[in-house]
């Protein structure tokens, strides 16, 4: 029977310690939020309470649920997120396929422009985006009519899903350039024999894309969809620009307003600890749908990541 060398034992212990340390660093924000959300505000003043509260409560979640208008906000945000993610996956896959398989004049230049979008801060284009959708003039028809008749027209799409859904559909949504690049590389590595066989069977470019390329790229589509879903769910910048009413959950959470002022003192005393614990509960409610989605889809997500690595 072979003896275990002390060096092997020490190396395994070191690896376990490092894994636990890294896991704690990653999970620390979640542990902190849970600990804060389930405690009463008085525990914030108790130096003996660090992780485990002395007084457990669910009142913080009730207050956060009401302050967020959680039921309505979740439905509104889920609809916007799902619609934008589906539209963005379709448009970026189509553009990526075009860059990968069709050779035309200016192909490389256009692709460089797509890559350039990585380096353009979104804050630079925030004002043009807002003004475009605040006074939307389709193909300049409203301006032309105004020059001819003195009376024009435009559409105000602020506080509607149109700006974000339109951007996703036309391949200019959140991190769309990254998805175009990924799809281009994936389709570029796909064997051309598949398309040649489809062409022999009478399939055109569109039919080949939908019947051959998409079914063979389900792994990368799933990864792109999940990343897009998370990024749209967590988006604050675009949501804050296009919504000042009926806001998505991210904007509502960032502007959470709970009144804990003491009316007996003229409404001048603000209980910071009460606000803090309720905001932590609100943050947990905010990430709960994404965590639930991950628990159900993490197996397929990991498998898709592995397959993409093998194909790449």
C-alpha positions as a printed NumPy array, in Angstrom:
array([[  0.   ,   0.   ,   0.   ],
       [  1.556,   3.252,  -1.153],
       [  2.   ,   6.063,   1.324],
       [  0.706,   9.528,   0.613],
       [  3.571,  11.954,   0.411],
       [  3.468,  14.952,   2.75 ],
       [  4.068,  17.225,  -0.251],
       [  0.823,  15.995,  -1.869],
       [ -1.139,  16.566,   1.318],
       [  0.215,  20.091,   1.685],
       [ -0.508,  20.917,  -1.947],
       [ -4.113,  19.69 ,  -1.632],
       [ -4.622,  21.642,   1.594],
       [ -3.233,  24.759,  -0.069],
       [ -5.543,  24.297,  -3.078],
       [ -8.599,  23.844,  -0.825],
       [ -7.701,  26.94 ,   1.182],
       [ -7.313,  29.   ,  -1.987],
       [-10.607,  27.705,  -3.41 ],
       [-12.452,  28.545,  -0.182],
       [-10.86 ,  31.997,  -0.071],
       [-11.821,  32.789,  -3.659],
       [-15.338,  31.395,  -3.112],
       [-15.762,  33.615,  -0.049],
       [-14.624,  36.692,  -1.99 ],
       [-17.121,  35.92 ,  -4.748],
       [-19.995,  35.083,  -2.387],
       [-19.288,  37.861,   0.119],
       [-21.702,  40.413,  -1.457],
       [-24.499,  37.823,  -1.488],
       [-23.843,  36.765,   2.12 ],
       [-23.756,  40.414,   3.154],
       [-27.075,  41.2  ,   1.438],
       [-28.83 ,  38.193,   2.988],
       [-27.492,  39.019,   6.457],
       [-28.609,  42.636,   6.166],
       [-31.991,  41.908,   4.619],
       [-33.2  ,  39.539,   7.333],
       [-32.16 ,  41.644,  10.351],
       [-33.973,  44.418,  12.165],
       [-32.561,  47.922,  11.991],
       [-31.634,  47.818,  15.699],
       [-29.103,  45.075,  14.981],
       [-27.137,  47.592,  12.93 ],
       [-26.283,  49.406,  16.167],
       [-25.237,  46.237,  17.985],
       [-21.454,  45.677,  17.692],
       [-21.92 ,  42.003,  18.597],
       [-23.927,  41.376,  15.408],
       [-21.686,  40.749,  12.412],
       [-23.188,  38.03 ,  10.232],
       [-26.012,  36.361,  12.184],
       [-28.752,  38.784,  13.329],
       [-30.216,  38.553,  16.81 ],
       [-33.682,  39.484,  15.566],
       [-34.881,  37.924,  12.32 ],
       [-37.587,  39.689,  10.329],
       [-39.34 ,  39.541,   6.969],
       [-40.673,  43.076,   7.257],
       [-37.82 ,  44.423,   5.122],
       [-38.952,  42.319,   2.172],
       [-42.547,  43.478,   2.569],
       [-41.506,  47.123,   2.538],
       [-39.171,  46.566,  -0.421],
       [-41.893,  44.7  ,  -2.326],
       [-44.268,  47.638,  -1.934],
       [-41.654,  50.305,  -2.639],
       [-40.566,  48.572,  -5.867],
       [-44.143,  47.857,  -6.947],
       [-42.531,  44.489,  -7.482],
       [-45.249,  42.557,  -9.278],
       [-45.793,  45.165, -11.983],
       [-42.12 ,  46.1  , -12.283],
       [-40.958,  42.499, -12.66 ],
       [-43.485,  41.802, -15.401],
       [-42.572,  45.012, -17.248],
       [-38.836,  44.361, -16.955],
       [-39.139,  40.678, -17.903],
       [-41.107,  41.535, -21.042],
       [-38.611,  44.211, -22.106],
       [-35.599,  42.024, -21.33 ],
       [-36.916,  38.927, -23.081],
       [-38.044,  40.822, -26.178],
       [-34.778,  42.737, -26.535],
       [-32.653,  39.629, -25.975],
       [-34.514,  37.614, -28.619],
       [-34.388,  40.458, -31.135],
       [-30.716,  41.09 , -30.472],
       [-29.765,  37.411, -30.854],
       [-31.588,  37.264, -34.184],
       [-30.121,  40.479, -35.597],
       [-26.544,  39.907, -34.435],
       [-26.575,  36.298, -35.671],
       [-27.809,  37.485, -39.065],
       [-25.169,  40.219, -39.289],
       [-22.46 ,  37.852, -38.084],
       [-23.44 ,  35.326, -40.751],
       [-23.27 ,  38.033, -43.4  ],
       [-19.762,  39.072, -42.346],
       [-18.605,  35.455, -42.199],
       [-19.963,  34.136, -45.477],
       [-20.511,  37.002, -47.907],
       [-17.656,  38.854, -49.564],
       [-18.49 ,  42.375, -50.685],
       [-16.711,  45.685, -51.098],
       [-16.187,  47.328, -47.747],
       [-16.646,  44.114, -45.763],
       [-13.529,  44.589, -43.649],
       [-14.177,  48.309, -43.172],
       [-17.695,  47.699, -41.888],
       [-16.472,  44.993, -39.555],
       [-13.829,  47.374, -38.197],
       [-16.613,  49.869, -37.5  ],
       [-18.482,  47.14 , -35.607],
       [-15.371,  46.493, -33.517],
       [-14.976,  50.24 , -33.008],
       [-18.318,  50.291, -31.166],
       [-16.531,  48.518, -28.281],
       [-14.469,  51.65 , -27.69 ],
       [-17.241,  54.246, -27.917],
       [-18.588,  55.113, -24.436],
       [-22.378,  54.958, -24.36 ],
       [-22.479,  58.32 , -22.564],
       [-21.297,  60.026, -25.764],
       [-24.38 ,  58.977, -27.745],
       [-26.938,  59.302, -24.946],
       [-28.209,  62.731, -25.995],
       [-28.54 ,  61.911, -29.73 ],
       [-30.364,  58.692, -28.819],
       [-32.802,  60.509, -26.553],
       [-33.524,  63.246, -29.097],
       [-33.933,  60.7  , -31.892],
       [-36.652,  58.789, -30.085],
       [-38.15 ,  61.879, -28.446],
       [-38.87 ,  63.39 , -31.863],
       [-38.791,  60.356, -34.107],
       [-39.2  ,  61.275, -37.778],
       [-39.363,  58.162, -39.938],
       [-37.18 ,  58.587, -43.058],
       [-37.462,  62.38 , -42.694],
       [-41.076,  62.376, -43.902],
       [-42.22 ,  64.656, -41.086],
       [-39.539,  67.24 , -41.849],
       [-40.263,  67.073, -45.558],
       [-43.964,  67.553, -44.952],
       [-43.236,  70.515, -42.684],
       [-41.147,  72.212, -45.398],
       [-43.886,  71.662, -47.96 ],
       [-46.979,  72.449, -45.928],
       [-45.699,  74.166, -42.792],
       [-47.099,  71.34 , -40.631],
       [-44.981,  68.319, -39.802],
       [-45.253,  65.37 , -37.476],
       [-43.019,  63.25 , -35.267],
       [-43.455,  60.462, -32.747],
       [-42.487,  60.455, -29.083],
       [-41.309,  56.956, -28.125],
       [-39.98 ,  57.89 , -24.68 ],
       [-41.549,  55.762, -21.912],
       [-42.239,  52.968, -24.401],
       [-40.283,  49.777, -25.193],
       [-39.697,  50.979, -28.777],
       [-36.234,  52.595, -28.347],
       [-34.599,  49.565, -26.73 ],
       [-36.418,  47.028, -28.891],
       [-35.613,  48.939, -32.085],
       [-31.932,  49.159, -31.124],
       [-31.858,  45.421, -30.42 ],
       [-33.623,  44.583, -33.701],
       [-31.204,  46.653, -35.787],
       [-28.112,  45.221, -34.094],
       [-27.164,  48.28 , -32.044],
       [-28.355,  47.112, -28.64 ],
       [-26.369,  46.545, -25.471],
       [-22.97 ,  45.03 , -26.411],
       [-24.336,  44.073, -29.832],
       [-20.88 ,  44.468, -31.381],
       [-19.556,  41.71 , -29.135],
       [-22.295,  39.312, -30.237],
       [-21.713,  40.139, -33.905],
       [-18.033,  39.322, -33.457],
       [-18.797,  36.026, -31.685],
       [-21.332,  34.927, -34.294],
       [-18.994,  35.884, -37.117],
       [-16.208,  33.748, -35.692],
       [-18.578,  30.845, -35.087],
       [-20.053,  30.868, -38.601],
       [-16.617,  31.385, -40.106],
       [-15.421,  28.147, -38.464],
       [-18.473,  26.179, -39.642],
       [-17.745,  23.767, -42.553],
       [-18.787,  25.131, -45.929],
       [-19.857,  21.641, -47.022],
       [-23.072,  22.132, -45.058],
       [-24.006,  25.17 , -47.135],
       [-22.95 ,  23.486, -50.373],
       [-25.166,  20.5  , -49.592],
       [-28.064,  22.837, -48.78 ],
       [-27.477,  24.711, -52.047],
       [-27.639,  21.446, -53.994],
       [-30.972,  20.701, -52.294],
       [-32.295,  24.057, -53.516],
       [-31.859,  26.204, -50.406],
       [-31.046,  29.852, -50.868],
       [-29.009,  31.966, -48.478],
       [-31.956,  32.746, -46.209],
       [-33.142,  29.142, -46.031],
       [-29.581,  27.957, -45.38 ],
       [-29.225,  30.421, -42.52 ],
       [-32.438,  29.355, -40.794],
       [-32.406,  25.626, -41.587],
       [-28.689,  24.808, -41.44 ],
       [-26.622,  27.442, -39.649],
       [-28.989,  28.29 , -36.803],
       [-29.713,  24.655, -35.769],
       [-25.964,  23.981, -35.757],
       [-25.274,  27.063, -33.614],
       [-27.742,  26.474, -30.779],
       [-24.948,  26.372, -28.199],
       [-23.629,  29.815, -29.047],
       [-27.17 ,  31.136, -29.404],
       [-27.952,  30.011, -25.868],
       [-24.821,  31.672, -24.499],
       [-25.541,  34.908, -26.383],
       [-29.173,  34.87 , -25.249],
       [-28.303,  34.359, -21.578],
       [-25.615,  37.06 , -21.588],
       [-27.955,  39.438, -23.367],
       [-30.736,  38.61 , -20.917],
       [-28.551,  39.404, -17.905],
       [-27.179,  42.607, -19.439],
       [-30.624,  43.922, -20.357],
       [-31.997,  42.985, -16.94 ],
       [-29.16 ,  44.81 , -15.19 ],
       [-29.13 ,  47.788, -17.548],
       [-29.554,  51.131, -15.873],
       [-28.062,  53.601, -18.333],
       [-30.383,  53.116, -21.32 ],
       [-33.398,  52.444, -19.116],
       [-32.847,  55.72 , -17.275],
       [-32.593,  57.594, -20.586],
       [-35.731,  56.185, -22.199],
       [-37.958,  55.867, -19.122],
       [-39.019,  58.531, -16.669],
       [-42.369,  56.85 , -16.026],
       [-43.286,  53.16 , -15.704],
       [-39.613,  52.453, -15.098],
       [-37.912,  49.071, -15.331],
       [-36.812,  47.424, -12.097],
       [-33.174,  48.568, -12.308],
       [-34.146,  52.257, -12.419],
       [-36.768,  51.802,  -9.701],
       [-34.204,  50.14 ,  -7.439],
       [-31.597,  52.866,  -8.027],
       [-34.159,  55.544,  -7.155],
       [-35.796,  53.641,  -4.312],
       [-37.465,  56.13 ,  -2.   ],
       [-38.751,  54.958,   1.38 ],
       [-39.904,  57.46 ,   3.973],
       [-38.669,  56.584,   7.452],
       [-38.8  ,  60.115,   8.786],
       [-40.052,  60.569,  12.334],
       [-43.322,  62.499,  12.127],
       [-43.292,  63.057,  15.906],
       [-40.216,  65.235,  15.394],
       [-41.565,  67.199,  12.51 ],
       [-40.354,  64.745,   9.893],
       [-36.74 ,  65.802,  10.245],
       [-35.159,  62.625,  11.646],
       [-34.198,  60.062,   9.004],
       [-33.5  ,  56.494,  10.116],
       [-30.575,  55.523,   7.913],
       [-30.378,  51.973,   9.259],
       [-33.999,  51.277,   8.33 ],
       [-33.364,  52.482,   4.783],
       [-30.184,  50.414,   4.517],
       [-31.716,  47.06 ,   5.475],
       [-34.742,  47.6  ,   3.231],
       [-32.512,  48.48 ,   0.281],
       [-30.575,  45.243,   0.794],
       [-33.864,  43.327,   0.75 ],
       [-34.85 ,  45.179,  -2.415],
       [-31.529,  44.227,  -4.022],
       [-32.184,  40.552,  -3.219],
       [-35.655,  40.785,  -4.764],
       [-34.081,  42.379,  -7.824],
       [-31.576,  39.584,  -8.467],
       [-33.953,  36.751,  -7.473],
       [-35.356,  36.165, -11.022],
       [-31.86 ,  36.005, -12.562],
       [-30.633,  33.639,  -9.843],
       [-33.663,  31.418, -10.38 ],
       [-33.036,  31.384, -14.122],
       [-29.406,  30.453, -13.549],
       [-30.343,  27.557, -11.244],
       [-32.493,  26.047, -13.987],
       [-30.208,  26.758, -16.954],
       [-26.68 ,  26.599, -15.503],
       [-26.187,  23.017, -16.737],
       [-26.986,  23.976, -20.335],
       [-25.009,  27.199, -20.018],
       [-21.839,  25.393, -18.897],
       [-22.243,  22.774, -21.626],
       [-22.663,  25.483, -24.242],
       [-19.561,  27.332, -23.031],
       [-17.594,  24.061, -23.281],
       [-18.857,  23.368, -26.786],
       [-17.968,  26.864, -27.937],
       [-14.469,  26.386, -26.562],
       [-14.114,  23.121, -28.462],
       [-15.425,  24.609, -31.709],
       [-13.259,  27.739, -31.35 ]])
